[in-house]
Amino acid sequence: MRLLPTGRRLRSRRGRGGAIATSGALLLALVAPLAGHTGTAAAAPAAPAAVVPAAEKPAAGPQALSPAVQEAEREAKERTAVTAAKAAGTLDACPAVLPPHTVVTCTVEEGATARFSLTLPRQKDMVLLQAPNETLRKLVGPGGTVVPCESVYGPDKTFAPLQCPTSQAGTYTLEVKSGNGSRADIGLSYAPLLSTTACKSVAATDHRLGSPTVFRGSVPVFSTGDCYTLDMAAGDVLRTRLVSEYRSSTLVYDAEGRRTCSYEDAPDCKLSGTAPFRVVAGPYGSYSVTMARLSRPEGCPLVEAQTYGAAPEMTSTVPCRTLRAAQAGRYTVAPVSADFPPLGEVYRPDGVQSTCFHDSGCDLAAGDHTWVVRADIRDVGAFGMSFRSTRETRGCTPGNDNGLVAGPATGTFDGPGQAWCLTLPTSTGKGVYLLNRPPAGGTDVTAVVYDAAGTEQCRVGAQASPVCRLTGSAPFRAVLTGASPKAYGLVVHRTGDAAGCTPWRQTGFDSTPGARVSLSGTARQACLSVPADQHATVEMIGQRGLSTATRTQVYVTDAAGGVCASDICTLAPGVPYTAMVAGAYDDTYELARRDVSPSAACAAPVSTKVGGPSLSFDLTSALDARCIRIAAAASDKLWFGARTSVDRYTPNAATVTAVDAAGRIACRQEEGPSCRASGSTSYVAVVTAATHRGMPVRSHVDTWRVGTAAGWAAECTADRVSDDSSVIRSGVLTEQSTARCAVVAMKPSHSFGLQIPTTANDLGEHAGTVDVSLHNGPSWTQPAGASGYGCTGRLCSASSSAQAGDAVLVLSAGKAATPVEYSMQGACSAACKTASDSSVSGISPATGPAGTLNQAVVHGTGLRLGTEVRLMPSDDPFAQGTLLIPLSVSPDGTSMKVLVDTNGLEPGLYDVGPYIGGRRISKAYTVTAAAAVPPGSRFVPMGPSRFLDTRDGTGAPRQRVGAGGVVSLQVAGVKGVPASGVTAVVMNVTAVDPTESGHITVYPNGQAVPQSSNLNFTPGQVVPNLVTVPVVNGKVDLRNSAGSVDLIADVTGYYAATGAAFSAAGPVRLLDTRDGTGARTGAVGPGGLVSVRVAGVAGVPAQGVKAVVLNVTATNPTEAGHLVVHPHGTGRPSVSNLNYTAGLTVANLVVVPVVDGRVTFWNNTGSVDVIADVSGYFTS
């Protein structure tokens, strides 16, 4: 055998500050069988060393690992120790006697039992025993009685040490049996903690709170840990700070062997039981620990309550302060430093934490209290303590309360923790504004107002409300704190005083502002006045920033400090108000306040019938608004919704807020197509622009009475939806027929699916879509889904807790541009009847070009909107192919109109039919090659050169292209394009500021308009795309599908009998400014350019290259702008290849001529990262 130093690692559990350590009257550690067989022994360790207090700043250990991780770490450590002993050849049979304070490692043969003799000199002791399996060990007393053991942390903590109390002195036997069918290597030790003289003494001078002694130790594997005896009494509070290598911890025991507490539970321990108390540190590894007395503290510098203007002393690094309260009351307590002050808490003299409130101070009794750095704070530098009574008046100076006229109170903070005090002349029952107006380079202040009794009235900071309501006893004091060394300025102004405020007139529902204010860095607030006789009883506040899209906060306040900070304010008749406009950005803001009371002058709805005609408005600015007044019965269920034609992934550009007869917000359209209200006899619905991009927002407003006291509206009950999902409901949603509703009987856990394809003006995948929703009566006003009823996608359901009953199903246009053709048919789910089998017999037309969206008709029997039909490559029976998107189906199920998406498909033959479970039609559809350039044509790069710009009349009249409008553009014989022999042109087409979602189709002049799109857009966008279009008669046509839009076309080349041949390459990344690929790392700034070599790299030939095809991406732009890509060494053209807006990532395909082997990228504004991937090149 071999003896090792005492102390061994115990399994640990998660806790505060680290892992547990071992201690007890008799501490015994046992390691169960390890892999292989070895044997060792070692001598007892040296006593732990005491260190001068200043030598180290103690701290809590690192965060504990999970028990499983700690156990794995322990076993690895123990296995390493045993392996080392085995390698040294010192691991052999177990000894008969186990000496105290000694680690033994030895081998227990297979099926054998090792017995160790332990001598306990005291009548009453306790053994702490740890083993992974209780059946492998047994502690037997002198009379043969087995000692009962339990976990020190409770019966469910099987990984923790076991405590085994003993009741008589004498010789004990520890039996360890190999139970895993092989020889076992073990390690163990024990220490008679109550009778040992090996514990290090922690004297009174060692546990001074201000300068505790740091004890260091190193506990070997398998040992019982280091022992310390405390010179403290029962009732004292022990503060332990521990730094350890392997997440050590401490356990505290009294003289009777009772465990008092553990550092794992908390760093502070109130000692209970019988002294002397002993602390055991472990379970293994290096550590440092301090054991200080938190009660009756010693060594903490004294801090007395400070006057205003005085700065705290900040040279001491002692981790505690004695705070002397001259009288009972509330005190503000805060550590301060020039850098980052430490965190801490306030304690009473008995070590109990005082009652403190976040930012508001502590309630202290008269006398001394202690502020102590938190036990888990490790490094504490020099710091001071700001300590003041909230009733303090020393150092206060008189202030004013008409600061908008008299000017701000000014001063300078000379150092951390300094505070200044203003005595206010304002009387009780009034309100004041507290406004930061710092000089250039100054600091905002945090102002706390106290009354004469020291009760806090308000707290105002840079981001808080500037309104303070004075309800306590005068005089009031404003206490100011801020960053140092910096100057400050604070305006204090009565809320009932209109002096210094600009009049704010009431306006109607249009874009006219009632006031305009400018905010800047030195004045981020502006005051407006609302005369007593010039406001309604309920008003709505609107605003817009002229330079930014930011918003301010408006506080409408009466003389008593009563404030409305919402956009809907209820105002008392005949009472004047002031309004404080506060914002964080430099901008000029226009504001409007409008009457939304029941008597407001608003339009009447055209119809309140579900699906009735909408009211349409053009909101011309972010300030613009419209209102509709609706009379109702209190039991009516109203639907309010504003619709705009936007991308399906873009929030609605307009929203509705409904105000009831009492002036409350009845509902607000946050997400989805509507908000719903009930319970009032009248409503004012206000329509505002949620987003505005400098062009009119066309909004269509629906105001429907969906239900009454008698039930759902007649137009809904006329159409009942049942589980028979074969019925097809088709129609067209327009602004005259805006919705379709039906009633469906629902019960808890009931669900059904819907197929609702539409044929909108836009065929693109991002086009706006119709909306379907499900609601029940009792929860009509609840948010969607909160009632347990709702639709997710096209699945409508009731939750298990939903009420059974008739629900209303509403299909509305949503974000789709009207008119919208739709077909609605139930898709089978568990509650639906099984539909008959369907089969496919063919498709027409049976061909379409690659890279387009084309309409076709699928023929067959039993066809439904839920029938799955795919295009699958004929030469690959396992390919799933592309799903055809259903648009409508005939009533007899023999034909179904579909959308064929050939984007990403290679030209070739495709099967049509289901992927699984049905017959597919072989080679039924042909995908032809994209960009139908006549055979033999070759590419000739040029430009880019602008051929069309409807904004200035280039190539066409100077006017926007309306819905269905076509621009015929002459390309042959213009700007370098030959007058004859041209078979196709390559153009970068850009759509600018469309009013609705739509698409552009580019096609040869004189030919039919194809059922495909080249460019898809949503309102307000600037969208480019590279287009190759055949030329038949020298012209090409550009057709707009919806709304109005400006069009730009820049020709970058053409195809003719002679020119350059195309070769595919890559794609290979040539440029990425984010990581330095092809150029320096860093975004391209305004007016910046990057030149990249393309010839001779990435598979592009070094010679003979006429042009390259690049996929160019702009990412992380800081402003709206554009990129120009042009040949290096040539003048920059006045056309763009890529347009972007702030924060968006935009890509476009670019064909750029090559002159000297390089191309140049130029950014016009802001900064942006640029990425370029080469996908091909043209050679002569």
Secondary structure, 3 states (H helix, E strand, C coil): CEEECCCCCCCCCCCCCCCCCCCCCEEEEECCCECCCCCEEECCCCCCEEECHHHCCCCCCCCCCCHHHHHHHHHHHHHHHHHHHHHHCCCCECCCECCCCCEEEEEECCCCEEEEEEEECCCCEEEEECCCCHHHEEEECCCCCECCCEECCCCCCCCCCEEEEECCCEEEEEEEECCCCCCEEEEEEEECCCCCCCCEEECCCCCCCCCCCEEEEEECCCCCCEEEEECCCCCCEEEEEEEECCCCEEEEECCCCCEEEECCCCCEEECCCCCCEEEEEECCEEEEEEEEECCCCCCCCEEECCCCCCCCCCCCCCCEEEEEECCCEEEEEEEECCCCCCCEEEECCCCCECEEECCCEEEECCEEEEEEECCCCCCCCCCEEEEEECCCCCCCEECCCEHHHHCCEEEEECCCCCCEEEEECCCCCCEEEEEECCCCCCCCEEEEEECCCCCEEEEECCCCCCEEECCCCCCEEEEEEECCCEEEEEEEEECCCCCCCEECCCCCCCCCCCEEEEEECCECEEEEEECCCCCCCEEEEEEEECCCCCCCEEEEECCCCCEECCCEEECCCCCCEEEEEECCCCEEEEEEEEECCCCCCCECCCCCCCCCCCEEEEECCCCCEEEEEEECCCCCEEEEEEECCCCCCCCCCEEEEEEECCCCEEEECCCCCCEEECCCCEEEEEEEECCCCCCCEEEEEEEEEEEECCEECHHHHCCEECCCCCCCEEEEECCCCCEEEEEEEECCCCEEEEECCEECCCCCCCCCCCEEEEEECCCCCCCCCCCCEEEECCEEEECCCCCCEEEEEEEECCCCCCCEEEEEEEECCCCCCCCCCCEEEEEECCEEECCCEEEEEEEEECCCCCCCCEEEECCCCCCCCEECEEEEECCCCCEEEEEEECCCCCCEEEEEECCCCCCCEEEEEEEECCCCCCCCCEEEEEEEEEEEECCCCECCCCCCECCCCEEEEECCCCCCCCCCCCCEEEEEEEEECCCCCEEEEEEECCCCCCCCCCEEECCCCEEEEEEEEECCCCEEEEEECCCCEEEEEEEEEEEECCCEEEEEEEEEEEEECCCCECCCCCCECCCCEEEEECCCCCCCCCCCEEEEEEEEEEECCCCCEEEEEEECCCCCCCCCCEEECCCCCEEEEEEEECCCCEEEEEECCCCEEEEEEEEEEEEC
